[in-house]
Amino acid sequence: MTSWPKRRQARRDRADTPDRAAPQDRADTQDSAAADERPPREPRRFRDSLPETAIVQVIGTDPDGDAVARPVGWDSAAGPPPQILMQPELKGRPALAPGERVLARLKRIYSRPGTPDRYEGRTMKRLTDAPGRVLGVFKRGRTENRIIPTDRRSKAEWIVPAGSEGGAEPDEIVLAEPLPHHAFGLKPARIIERLGRMGDARSVSLIAIHTHDIPQEFPEPALAEAGRARGVGLGRRTDLRDTPLVTIDGEDARDFDDAVFAEPTDAGFRVIVAIADVAHYVKPGSALDHAARTRGNSVYFPDRVVPMLPEALSNGWCSLRPQEERGCLFVEMQIDAAGRKTEHRFGRGLMRSAARLTYEDVQRAQDAGDDLGLPLPHLYAAYRSLLAARIARGTLDLDLPERKVVLGDDGRVLSVQPRPRLDSHRLIEEFMVLANVAAAEELERRHTPCVYRVHAPPSDEKLANLRSFLATMGITLPAGDQVHPRDLDHVLRKVADTPEAPLVNEVMLRSQSQAAYDPDNIGHFGLALTRYAHFTSPIRRYADLLVHRGLIAALRLGTDGLSDEQAAGLSDTAEHITATERRAQLAERDAIDRYLAAYMADKVGARFAARISGVTRFGLFVTVAESGASGLVPVSTLPDDFWFHDEGEQSLSGRRSRLVFRLAQEVEVRLAEASPVTGGLVFHIMQGDPRNQPGKRSGGSSSGRPSSSGKSSGRR
């Protein structure tokens, strides 16, 4: 079984999939204002490195739910503070919450010139009595009122003393602050804000928003700046109003920030990608700029969007609405017949979108041979050339199922549908990737600071584990300590349309590093690109706005380009927006989990076809085939046996029953519990359950032998 430090390293390297044009890659960790106002003493201000013990403050959690902290008293003149990854708390102790301060024993685990150090921390003593706030559901009882936390990791409930209810009604979602106490048992809290009734249309996303400290309200100065925005004139801009640029987005999209055009040339194709000119409205150092940087990105939930910019801009002057004049930054690119870019030029323009199209509209028209009076055939022809170049380049294209949660007017889940990936989606992806590459190349050529989108190759440890796993299937990778993305994609193509395909795709995903923003370019492994930067979505990503400003400054397209102060702070900004992206990703995932738990709540006792999506020593994670809902099968519910966890083979095997459960194995499960409050689902697996087939033990892979290298879960 892997030790905690190695698991910690693996989590730091966890991957996202190669970038797509749809909302992607979100995140975790932001400063909390809920700090202890009376620390034991003012700590010394650290500058270069941290001592073996120090007072640290928890600022959030990572995607696995473990606490992330920063040192108290860090001297900002020394640069960004180091990140401290806190080891899990001992069994029976509540998890560290944002705002808590602890005396921690520290060990440096990562250091690279120009980037903040990273440390592992172990709690020696808690210096705060309670978390800075409590988010939960208010329950009224006969003798005492309680708050049930929405965080599934928090097992303890809170009592609400008389007079501290704040007018809350039963089953309302509330924010509360802990009260001083000295007795053992339940801790008291005072309700300070009512957020809505559990089950209402807005409750699920509200829980996720407040759990992850995602800013909702814009400061008044930022709203005032957005309210003063007006359209742009032609001036010195390039006139693109007669070019039939079109936007292609999802059916429910409201912010249209990219438009595309293509036409054939003697050598190949002329392609134009035009992007909303957000930099014209969001000036460096302005109130709007500060608000956008704080948020880092828009956050997408099934029932709402928490935008990076106020609606007056995101759905107004920065949205490329059809038949309305809008300012834009554009890149005009020439590609040859093989899809290779031969030249490009950037400019600031004035455009008028010819049509607002959806992916489904475009795909139906293409399939029916209808051009809709627009240059759709040229777009598809250029896309096919770009796709050929992508295949020749050798990128990693994971086949991972995606699902869409469909809500009714009352906010309840009507259905969970597969989200198709059409050629129209891929068309936009390829156009956006081409423009992003051009932006990175242009900034690098002009020696202008740039926030790159980087994706490191798999770590040596993960690559070794991947080789070992593929070897069990008779699949080998080229020799060497590194592989090319095409090597991995070749494996995916080899197992495509086989029963092993879901397993291989899942393991391949887990072997990847996680993409990030960084002013130091290391390339993008998944896309097999040496330079790459996000340029195409400045409405919803601050990174793209920074790239726009860099281009404006480098090409002298205006006075609102990247400032010297911003350029000097790019490293800190890149770290911040990487964190906000992961915070958003975690919040979106939590919201989906709660929606699915609410959808499954009236199906307790029902059986489902599922697939094992995770294997741990404490149980199995399974994903229901029909809805995509995921939950835990505790090891305590498996047939009575000694269960051995083999981390290399991703399996649990029973010593006596000879049952073996492996990652991606198809199983039948029964839903035992569903909690919409926490988003938690608990399943019981039917394989090996005598009640499932009286007098007979059965189970997928029941003939497998327990591995001698496995570790026991400790259960008989």
BELZILIN-V588709 format. One record per helix or strand. SS is the DSSP state (A for helix, B for strand). FROM is the first residue (numbers start at 1). TO is the last residue. Records with the same first field share a line. If there is no record, write none. Layout:
# BELZILIN-V588709
SS: FROM-TO + FROM-TO
This chain:
# BELZILIN-V588709
A: 4-12 + 76-78 + 203-211 + 220-227 + 278-280 + 287-295 + 311-317 + 359-368 + 376-393 + 423-445 + 460-471 + 485-495 + 501-510 + 542-555 + 564-568 + 570-603 + 635-637
B: 46-46 + 53-61 + 67-71 + 74-74 + 83-86 + 101-110 + 118-126 + 134-139 + 145-149 + 158-160 + 172-178 + 187-197 + 238-240 + 246-249 + 258-264 + 268-276 + 297-297 + 299-301 + 304-306 + 322-322 + 325-336 + 341-353 + 355-358 + 403-407 + 413-418 + 452-455 + 516-518 + 524-524 + 529-529 + 541-541 + 607-616 + 619-624 + 630-634 + 643-646 + 651-654 + 660-662 + 666-675 + 680-685 + 711-712
